[in-house]
C-alpha cells in the first residue's frame, strides 16, 4: 500500500438559523468580512482586502442579518463600520469552534489514516 501521509483534511463550519441552510448562513466568507471590519474599521476596506466586490460584501451581510434577525455591523456612514455586540459574539464563537473542529478533525484524520 502506498503512503497517504501527505493527505490532509479540511472542514467547513456553517452556522444557520435552523430553518434552512439556504435561508441565512454564517460561514468563512462573512466571518472573514467581519474580521476585516474589526481590523480596518470598514466593510469596504474589508471587502477590498479579500478581493470581493463591495456590492457582494454588502449583499451577503444584509442577507445574513435579515435571516438571523439582528445586525452584525453598525454602519456610521463615511466613518466606517464596527461590529455590533451580536456580530462580535457570533464571530468569536465561529472562530473558536472552527479552530477546535479543525484541530480535532486533523488529529482524528491522522489517527484513522495511519491505522492498520
Long-range contacts (C-beta under 8 A, 24 or more apart in sequence): 4-113, 5-113, 5-114, 7-109, 7-113, 8-106, 8-109, 9-105, 9-106, 9-109, 10-102, 11-98, 11-101, 11-102, 11-105, 13-94, 13-97, 13-98, 13-101, 15-90, 15-93, 15-94, 16-67, 17-67, 17-68, 17-69, 23-67, 24-63, 24-64, 24-66, 24-67, 24-68, 25-64, 25-67, 26-64, 26-68, 26-90, 26-94, 29-60, 30-60, 30-61, 30-64, 30-72, 31-91, 31-94, 31-95, 31-98, 33-57, 33-60, 33-61, 34-72, 34-73, 34-83, 34-87, 34-90, 34-91, 35-91, 35-95, 37-73, 37-80, 37-81, 37-82, 37-83, 38-83, 38-88, 38-91, 40-80, 41-80, 41-81, 41-82, 42-80, 42-81, 43-73, 43-75, 43-80, 43-81, 45-80
